């Protein structure tokens, strides 16, 4: 919901800036157009750049044997490793899940 509002705000601001430029109001027109484009493109880029790791679950994940408690939540965390890509993944295991991770 908030993302849709921010995209709409960026689009409206860009349109207002373009209308100001067409009307001959240069400085505010460029400012509104530039700010609207930054908000619009930044919001769209954010969705692409910060994708959930759940979408990329494919791979050959193996446990490294590393386990620790997350200091902010207190939940046990297990470290997984994909040897092909070198990527490490930190998987939160809920207490009592039977995963063998220390509580």
N, CA, C and O of each residue as an XYZ file, in Angstrom:
412
protein
N       0.825     -1.190      0.000
C       0.000      0.000      0.000
C       0.872      1.259      0.000
O       0.676      2.163     -0.812
N       1.840      1.303      0.924
C       2.713      2.472      0.996
C       3.531      2.623     -0.276
O       3.753      3.736     -0.751
N       3.979      1.496     -0.827
C       4.766      1.544     -2.052
C       3.951      2.146     -3.196
O       4.478      2.934     -3.981
N       2.687      1.785     -3.297
C       1.818      2.324     -4.344
C       1.622      3.826     -4.164
O       1.585      4.569     -5.144
N       1.498      4.271     -2.932
C       1.343      5.707     -2.656
C       2.598      6.465     -3.054
O       2.512      7.540     -3.647
N       3.775      5.910     -2.730
C       5.043      6.574     -3.073
C       5.220      6.621     -4.587
O       5.667      7.637     -5.121
N       4.879      5.545     -5.286
C       4.977      5.542     -6.754
C       4.027      6.578     -7.355
O       4.397      7.296     -8.283
N       2.807      6.655     -6.827
C       1.848      7.641     -7.322
C       2.351      9.058     -7.059
O       2.228      9.929     -7.920
N       2.918      9.294     -5.872
C       3.463     10.612     -5.543
C       4.593     10.978     -6.500
O       4.648     12.109     -6.982
N       5.492     10.040     -6.783
C       6.591     10.295     -7.714
C       6.096     10.594     -9.112
O       6.629     11.475     -9.785
N       5.073      9.862     -9.558
C       4.521     10.086    -10.893
C       3.845     11.450    -10.991
O       4.024     12.165    -11.977
N       3.066     11.812     -9.964
C       2.381     13.115     -9.963
C       3.405     14.248     -9.931
O       3.266     15.239    -10.649
N       4.437     14.096     -9.093
C       5.461     15.130     -9.001
C       6.207     15.287    -10.323
O       6.527     16.405    -10.727
N       6.482     14.185    -10.992
C       7.133     14.253    -12.301
C       6.235     14.961    -13.313
O       6.711     15.790    -14.088
N       4.963     14.646    -13.311
C       4.019     15.299    -14.234
C       3.891     16.785    -13.945
O       3.829     17.591    -14.873
N       3.850     17.159    -12.673
C       3.787     18.582    -12.306
C       5.045     19.296    -12.792
O       4.976     20.408    -13.316
N       6.194     18.646    -12.613
C       7.443     19.246    -13.081
C       7.454     19.447    -14.583
O       7.897     20.490    -15.065
N       6.976     18.469    -15.325
C       6.917     18.591    -16.785
C       5.947     19.705    -17.183
O       6.219     20.468    -18.110
N       4.820     19.794    -16.483
C       3.854     20.863    -16.780
C       4.470     22.235    -16.500
O       4.247     23.178    -17.259
N       5.232     22.350    -15.433
C       5.904     23.625    -15.132
C       6.926     23.967    -16.207
O       7.046     25.127    -16.600
N       7.658     22.974    -16.685
C       8.632     23.231    -17.748
C       7.949     23.687    -19.033
O       8.432     24.587    -19.722
N       6.824     23.058    -19.346
C       6.073     23.449    -20.550
C       5.533     24.867    -20.394
O       5.466     25.610    -21.374
N       5.145     25.256    -19.174
C       4.614     26.598    -18.917
C       5.712     27.654    -18.862
O       5.425     28.849    -18.795
N       6.981     27.208    -18.893
C       8.080     28.171    -18.905
C       8.667     28.460    -17.535
O       9.528     29.331    -17.410
N       8.231     27.763    -16.518
C       8.786     27.942    -15.170
C       9.934     26.941    -15.036
O       9.718     25.774    -14.712
N      11.166     27.417    -15.293
C      12.304     26.519    -15.459
C      12.821     25.905    -14.162
O      12.797     24.681    -14.031
N      13.278     26.687    -13.215
C      13.941     26.148    -12.020
C      13.023     25.221    -11.205
O      13.408     24.086    -10.924
N      11.838     25.667    -10.827
C      10.966     24.746    -10.084
C      10.537     23.536    -10.921
O      10.320     22.448    -10.388
N      10.421     23.737    -12.217
C      10.044     22.626    -13.097
C      11.099     21.536    -13.110
O      10.777     20.351    -13.018
N      12.369     21.938    -13.224
C      13.458     20.958    -13.206
C      13.559     20.277    -11.840
O      13.809     19.075    -11.749
N      13.360     21.062    -10.786
C      13.435     20.476     -9.442
C      12.335     19.448     -9.223
O      12.598     18.358     -8.714
N      11.115     19.781     -9.598
C       9.999     18.854     -9.413
C      10.162     17.612    -10.288
O       9.904     16.493     -9.843
N      10.592     17.814    -11.531
C      10.801     16.671    -12.422
C      11.902     15.763    -11.892
O      11.739     14.543    -11.848
N      13.008     16.347    -11.498
C      14.127     15.561    -10.978
C      13.769     14.804     -9.711
O      14.069     13.616     -9.585
N      13.127     15.491     -8.770
C      12.740     14.838     -7.520
C      11.711     13.732     -7.766
O      11.788     12.661     -7.162
N      10.757     13.994     -8.648
C       9.760     12.976     -8.972
C      10.392     11.738     -9.601
O      10.018     10.612     -9.272
N      11.349     11.945    -10.505
C      12.030     10.811    -11.132
C      12.871     10.028    -10.128
O      12.918      8.799    -10.185
N      13.537     10.733     -9.208
C      14.339     10.057     -8.189
C      13.449      9.194     -7.297
O      13.785      8.045     -7.011
N      12.323      9.740     -6.860
C      11.395      8.980     -6.014
C      10.836      7.791     -6.787
O      10.783      6.678     -6.264
N      10.426      8.019     -8.010
C       9.830      6.966     -8.832
C      10.831      5.852     -9.136
O      10.544      4.679     -8.900
N      11.990      6.212     -9.652
C      12.987      5.215    -10.004
C      13.564      4.532     -8.763
O      13.835      3.332     -8.785
N      13.751      5.285     -7.693
C      14.261      4.694     -6.458
C      13.319      3.655     -5.891
O      13.761      2.608     -5.417
N      12.043      3.924     -5.933
C      11.058      2.976     -5.417
C      10.990      1.736     -6.295
O      10.880      0.624     -5.779
N      11.054      1.902     -7.601
C      11.038      0.754     -8.506
C      12.334     -0.051     -8.399
O      12.299     -1.281     -8.445
N      13.470      0.621     -8.259
C      14.766     -0.038     -8.126
C      14.840     -0.826     -6.820
O      15.432     -1.904     -6.775
N      14.249     -0.297     -5.778
C      14.271     -0.957     -4.463
C      13.625     -2.332     -4.534
O      14.133     -3.264     -3.912
N      12.559     -2.495     -5.244
C      11.873     -3.787     -5.354
C      12.764     -4.799     -6.063
O      12.804     -5.971     -5.688
N      13.481     -4.340     -7.095
C      14.337     -5.240     -7.853
C      15.597     -5.587     -7.069
O      16.022     -6.743     -7.063
N      16.197     -4.603     -6.410
C      17.492     -4.801     -5.756
C      17.388     -5.615     -4.473
O      18.224     -6.487     -4.237
N      16.414     -5.363     -3.663
C      16.313     -6.006     -2.366
C      15.245     -7.094     -2.393
O      14.228     -7.002     -1.706
N      15.491     -8.110     -3.185
C      14.551     -9.215     -3.290
C      14.694    -10.126     -2.087
O      15.762    -10.223     -1.483
N      13.616    -10.783     -1.753
C      13.617    -11.738     -0.654
C      14.487    -12.931     -1.006
O      14.500    -13.378     -2.154
N      15.212    -13.447     -0.028
C      16.038    -14.620     -0.269
C      15.181    -15.859     -0.484
O      15.676    -16.856     -1.009
N      13.922    -15.825     -0.098
C      13.031    -16.958     -0.318
C      12.801    -17.192     -1.808
O      12.513    -18.317     -2.216
N      12.924    -16.155     -2.620
C      12.741    -16.302     -4.055
C      13.926    -17.009     -4.698
O      13.804    -17.537     -5.803
N      15.062    -17.026     -4.025
C      16.278    -17.622     -4.560
C      16.658    -18.855     -3.757
O      17.818    -19.007     -3.376
N      15.712    -19.729     -3.496
C      15.976    -20.884     -2.658
C      16.679    -22.001     -3.419
O      17.177    -22.940     -2.797
N      16.736    -21.924     -4.769
C      17.405    -22.967     -5.507
C      18.904    -22.889     -5.226
O      19.426    -21.823     -4.899
N      19.575    -23.995     -5.353
C      21.004    -24.047     -5.077
C      21.327    -25.317     -4.315
O      20.440    -26.093     -3.957
N      22.573    -25.508     -4.083
C      23.042    -26.687     -3.374
C      23.491    -26.266     -1.991
O      24.690    -26.157     -1.734
N      22.551    -26.030     -1.101
C      22.835    -25.513      0.225
C      23.232    -26.634      1.166
O      22.554    -27.657      1.262
N      24.343    -26.426      1.858
C      24.816    -27.380      2.851
C      25.079    -26.630      4.145
O      25.513    -25.478      4.133
N      24.814    -27.289      5.247
C      25.060    -26.684      6.550
C      26.562    -26.609      6.793
O      27.299    -27.550      6.497
N      27.005    -25.480      7.334
C      28.421    -25.332      7.677
C      28.705    -25.820      9.087
O      29.862    -25.938      9.492
N      27.656    -26.099      9.825
C      27.823    -26.489     11.220
C      27.848    -25.295     12.157
O      27.863    -25.457     13.377
N      27.852    -24.098     11.589
C      27.850    -22.890     12.420
C      26.424    -22.612     12.890
O      25.485    -22.576     12.094
N      26.287    -22.420     14.177
C      24.979    -22.087     14.754
C      25.209    -21.073     15.859
O      26.189    -21.148     16.599
N      24.286    -20.120     15.958
C      24.394    -19.093     16.993
C      23.016    -18.531     17.284
O      22.061    -18.780     16.548
N      22.924    -17.782     18.351
C      21.668    -17.120     18.705
C      21.704    -15.699     18.178
O      22.669    -14.969     18.404
N      20.659    -15.310     17.478
C      20.542    -13.945     16.975
C      20.399    -13.019     18.170
O      19.462    -13.171     18.953
N      21.314    -12.054     18.331
C      21.264    -11.189     19.503
C      20.022    -10.302     19.574
O      19.610     -9.908     20.665
N      19.422     -9.984     18.430
C      18.264     -9.082     18.457
C      16.958     -9.819     18.771
O      16.066     -9.250     19.400
N      16.837    -11.090     18.335
C      15.583    -11.811     18.552
C      15.721    -12.973     19.533
O      14.733    -13.413     20.122
N      16.947    -13.470     19.708
C      17.155    -14.616     20.576
C      16.851    -15.939     19.893
O      16.940    -16.989     20.529
N      16.491    -15.914     18.598
C      16.196    -17.139     17.858
C      17.498    -17.795     17.401
O      18.470    -17.100     17.104
N      17.524    -19.128     17.344
C      18.704    -19.812     16.823
C      18.823    -19.621     15.315
O      17.819    -19.619     14.602
N      20.059    -19.461     14.830
C      20.334    -19.232     13.415
C      21.336    -20.281     12.951
O      22.317    -20.562     13.640
N      21.084    -20.855     11.781
C      21.989    -21.835     11.188
C      22.574    -21.223      9.916
O      21.871    -20.536      9.175
N      23.871    -21.474      9.661
C      24.546    -20.930      8.488
C      24.606    -22.011      7.419
O      25.077    -23.121      7.667
N      24.119    -21.672      6.217
C      24.172    -22.569      5.068
C      25.121    -21.984      4.035
O      25.325    -20.770      3.989
N      25.709    -22.858      3.193
C      26.715    -22.432      2.228
C      26.456    -23.116      0.892
O      26.215    -24.322      0.842
N      26.507    -22.336     -0.199
C      26.403    -22.882     -1.553
C      27.798    -22.847     -2.160
O      28.322    -21.775     -2.463
N      28.399    -24.021     -2.336
C      29.785    -24.107     -2.776
C      29.975    -23.587     -4.202
O      31.047    -23.086     -4.539
N      28.946    -23.702     -5.039
C      29.082    -23.249     -6.425
C      29.191    -21.738     -6.527
O      29.981    -21.227     -7.320
N      28.402    -21.011     -5.727
C      28.388    -19.554     -5.833
C      29.177    -18.867     -4.730
O      29.535    -17.697     -4.864
N      29.457    -19.584     -3.634
C      30.148    -18.982     -2.499
C      29.233    -18.187     -1.586
O      29.695    -17.546     -0.642
N      27.937    -18.227     -1.866
C      26.969    -17.452     -1.072
C      26.705    -18.143      0.256
O      26.630    -19.369      0.332
N      26.565    -17.338      1.299
C      26.203    -17.837      2.620
C      24.797    -17.369      2.933
O      24.409    -16.261      2.562
N      24.037    -18.202      3.607
C      22.671    -17.867      3.969
C      22.489    -18.146      5.453
O      22.932    -19.170      5.972
N      21.831    -17.214      6.118
C      21.572    -17.337      7.543
C      20.091    -17.647      7.720
O      19.238    -16.807      7.433
N      19.790    -18.847      8.189
C      18.412    -19.318      8.287
C      18.007    -19.342      9.749
O      18.650    -19.987     10.577
N      16.941    -18.636     10.052
C      16.417    -18.618     11.420
C      15.601    -19.874     11.649
O      14.706    -20.201     10.871
N      15.915    -20.559     12.707
C      15.167    -21.754     13.107
C      14.407    -21.400     14.368
O      14.989    -20.911     15.337
N      13.131    -21.643     14.357
C      12.321    -21.364     15.542
C      12.639    -22.387     16.622
O      12.917    -23.548     16.323
N      12.598    -21.963     17.855
C      12.865    -22.862     18.976
C      11.867    -23.989     18.972
O      10.673    -23.771     18.766
N      12.356    -25.208     19.201
C      11.475    -26.363     19.258
C      11.115    -26.900     17.894
O      10.176    -27.686     17.775
N      11.850    -26.489     16.835
C      11.523    -26.986     15.499
C      12.121    -28.352     15.223
O      11.808    -28.973     14.207
N      12.987    -28.832     16.127
C      13.587    -30.144     15.944
C      14.669    -30.146     14.904
O      14.977    -31.203     14.354
N      15.267    -29.001     14.606
C      16.283    -28.922     13.570
C      17.678    -29.220     14.077
O      18.626    -29.252     13.292
N      17.821    -29.437     15.360
C      19.135    -29.716     15.917
C      19.922    -28.473     16.243
O      21.080    -28.574     16.650
N      19.341    -27.312     16.081
C      20.011    -26.064     16.395
C      19.852    -25.813     17.883
O      18.744    -25.934     18.407
N      20.938    -25.463     18.587
C      20.799    -25.245     20.027
C      19.865    -24.104     20.327
O      19.877    -23.103     19.612
N      19.048    -24.219     21.370
C      18.100    -23.142     21.695
C      18.779    -21.914     22.221
O      18.114    -20.928     22.536
